[in-house]
Amino acid sequence: MTTPQVARGFSWQELPAGRVLVAEALLPYARHAFTTRGFGRRDVPDHDGFTGLAEFLELDAAAIRRVRQVHGREVVELRSGREDGTSQSADALVSFDASRAVAIAVADCVPILLADRRRRAVAAVHAGWRGTAARVVVAAVDVLARDGVPPSDLIAAIGPSIGSCCYQVDAPVRDALIAGAPTADDWLTPDGDGHWRLDLWSANRDQLLTAGLEAEAIHVARYCTADHLDDCYSYRREGAAAGRMFGAIRLRPNP
Ligand SMILES: [Zn+2]
C-alpha cells in the first residue's frame, strides 16, 4: 500500500479500521488521530468508524464526546465526572478528563488538535472559513488559559483539510475574514475578478501564534483533502453527500 506524502512531523498508521494520521509532537501527551476516508471496522458494526477509533484511543465509543457543529466559536469543556458549556452546539471541545476523548468531524474544514505539555488538558477544534473568521481556535486557547493552561504549554496539530491550492472564495468570505482580522489579506491570494484563494492553514497558524503558542509548537500536515480523494472526503469535490473524517484526541494521564 502506498503511503501518501505528508509534512514532516506527521506519520500514517495502519489500523484494523484503516489509516490514520498522527502528529509526532502530540504523541507523548495525547492519544489522537486524524481519520481517513472509509475509516471503520469491516468485521463489526461500526457507524462513523467510532468502534475502530475508540479501539485506537483505548476507550469505549460512548466515551468519545462530539458536539453538533455550527461553524461558530462556542467551546464545550469536559472535566472528570461533569461537563461545562451552555450548549450542545459548539465547534471546539476542551477536555481535562483522561477517561474521555473529544472529536470533531470534517470534510475540507480544518481539524485542529491541541495538547498541553504538562498533560492537564487537550482540545479538538473545527475551523472552516466561518469558524476561522470567528477565531474559534483562539476561543479554545482562551478557555484553556482561563483554566490554568498557558498557551506557551500548548502543542497544536493542523490536520488534513482543503489547501489554498483548491480553495477559491468570493468577496463575502473575504469580507467576513477581514471583519474578524484586519490582517486577513495575508491568507488570501487574488484569483481572478472578485475571487481569492484562501489559506486556512496559515490563518489558523497565525491565530494560534497570536493566541500565544510558540511557532515551533504548531505543526501543519499540509495535506489537501481535495487533492487526495483516494483517502480523504472533500465537501468541495463531492458536495453534501461527502462523508466525514474525525480529529480525535484523548489526554494521557500523568504517570
Ligand atoms: Zn489542493
Boltz pocket constraint, residues with backbone or C-beta under 6 A from the ligand:
constraints:
  - pocket:
      binder: B
      contacts: [[A, 162], [A, 163], [A, 164], [A, 165], [A, 166], [A, 167], [A, 224], [A, 225], [A, 226], [A, 227]]
      max_distance: 6.0
